Amino acid sequence: MNPATALSTVLIDELVRCGVTDVVLAPGSRSAPLALAAHGESRVRLHVRVDERSASYLALGLAKRSERPVALICTSGTAAANFHPAVIEASESGVPLLLLTADRPPELRGTGANQTIDQVKLYGSAVRWFAEVGVPEERPGQVAYWRSLVCRACQRAAGPPDPGPVHLNVAFREPLIPDGDASWCEPLDGDASGAWMRARVAPPSAALHIPPTRRGVLVVGDGAANVRRYVAAAGMAGWPVLSEPNGGGRYGDHAISTYHFLLGDQEWADAHRPDVVVTLGRPGLSRPLLSWLRRAEEHIVVAPDLTRWPDPTRSATQVAQAVEIPIAAGGDAWLRAWRHADQLAREALDTVLDSSGLTEPRLARDLTEVLPNGSLLFCGSSMPIRDLDQAMRPRRGLRLMANRGASGIDGLVSTAVGAALAHNGPAYALIGDLTLLHDQNGLILGPREPRPDLCLVVVNNDGGGIFSLLPQAAIEDPFERVFGTPHGVDFGYLAAASGLPYTLVEDPEELSRAIKGDGLRLVEARTDRARNAAVHAAMREAVRAAMRG
């Protein structure tokens, strides 16, 4: 057996022993040993994509939804560089990825050899750990080294306390394909226990006990852990819960879904300043919420990993791996005030949206209403997730996800496909037109690839809609060209080119029927950017008037 085949066989086998069930591959020559080993391993589900960027975001979606490490394989050179955006997102979001980048051997590096770049620590600080595997050789001790390396990589990627991407750079000399000889100088199998090494993680430290307070608030952002436990504790304590849609805490009687508008009313926000705020995850959708956090007297950030805690407002007064929220007597008036304001704001918002026609915030609100229980909704990182944050009512039975680690719009189609493939139930995505155009390759699935049950709902406002809500919109002359960026693409033809079913929604009442079906499919809703900006302004004014009333 040639060394490249031996190493690849052992790597894939140890990945399986460590619990990896999905392997994503972008084809290439130098990665041939890994590709052949993965294709021949019946215990993993193999996904092949023609484009490295699409492949990496597919792996991101699979790992994000399954919460297990997913292996990602590519050839050498710029192929590995195309993984970098997804690696950054995985790092910021804490998603476990195992990057296996094939490489040229050391004697070819720095010589101008074809497809040879410096891949050592290619992703810099965006990975939790890097290892240069080294060119495989037929000598005793290699198998133990390979297996312990993969086991360590899997444990480091999965955490706890800090999951994220891990990079193994694998250099191969030719020959790259099996030579028909099965012999090797030592057994290729692992040890008798079924894994070469078992990593133990120390238990977290004791939780921080908060003094009883009647005026507390729980804020839930992206990537929050143990959400249900904290929401239940906040409910017992009489605290309102301000949860971003992808935070997973927008349900139940304590969920305040209109907090963006309530806290945007300075008079109301000043009158409802809490004694303590407990934050889970990374809040970042609502500027009024972030401004309000800066003024909090006591702001406790819960972070399972104390080396990386989210505090974008630099307002944390304490950071803890866990907290205990005590029950405080007499907190009913505090919660009633928040719930009463939330009810008034919700009525005002719904009045605006119901008369707005087919607008983006109404589409976001209505979509979350009609999705069946057990559904996954993957949200675009720009306006769709913000429209959901501002318009979505509380509900149970819906899993919302978004790439909010670095909040890029790249690779979202592929991420949604990956998340759908890992989800046990129907999946949907709400994305913008530029997001779809940015990742058209994510629609390309080969005839032998696993296919998701995923409905892509695309909001087409012919450009970058979020810029119409920012100060750039006031610069009229260059705005359309450098910010609005109209494209004029007919998504019906785009769907046809990819062989996907396509439906155009022209009225809000058509939405529930349009999203029905199975398999990968595309639903388009056309909106107007100027009208969308006007609706958002009307929503703010309606809530402000309701609060004054």
Secondary structure as UniProt FT lines:
FT   HELIX           3..17
FT   TURN            18..19
FT   STRAND          22..25
FT   TURN            30..31
FT   HELIX           32..39
FT   TURN            42..43
FT   STRAND          45..48
FT   HELIX           52..66
FT   STRAND          70..74
FT   HELIX           78..81
FT   TURN            82..83
FT   HELIX           84..93
FT   STRAND          97..103
FT   HELIX           106..108
FT   TURN            109..112
FT   TURN            114..115
FT   TURN            120..123
FT   HELIX           124..126
FT   STRAND          129..132
FT   TURN            140..141
FT   HELIX           142..158
FT   STRAND          165..171
FT   TURN            192..193
FT   STRAND          208..209
FT   STRAND          216..220
FT   HELIX           227..237
FT   STRAND          241..243
FT   HELIX           245..247
FT   TURN            253..254
FT   TURN            257..258
FT   HELIX           259..264
FT   HELIX           266..271
FT   STRAND          276..280
FT   HELIX           287..294
FT   STRAND          299..302
FT   TURN            306..307
FT   TURN            312..313
FT   STRAND          318..320
FT   STRAND          323..324
FT   TURN            329..330
FT   HELIX           332..354
FT   HELIX           360..370
FT   TURN            373..374
FT   STRAND          375..379
FT   TURN            381..382
FT   HELIX           383..391
FT   STRAND          398..402
FT   TURN            410..411
FT   HELIX           412..422
FT   STRAND          427..432
FT   HELIX           433..438
FT   HELIX           440..443
FT   TURN            447..448
FT   STRAND          454..460
FT   HELIX           465..469
FT   HELIX           471..474
FT   HELIX           476..479
FT   HELIX           480..484
FT   HELIX           491..498
FT   STRAND          502..505
FT   HELIX           508..510
FT   HELIX           511..514
FT   STRAND          520..526
FT   HELIX           529..548
//
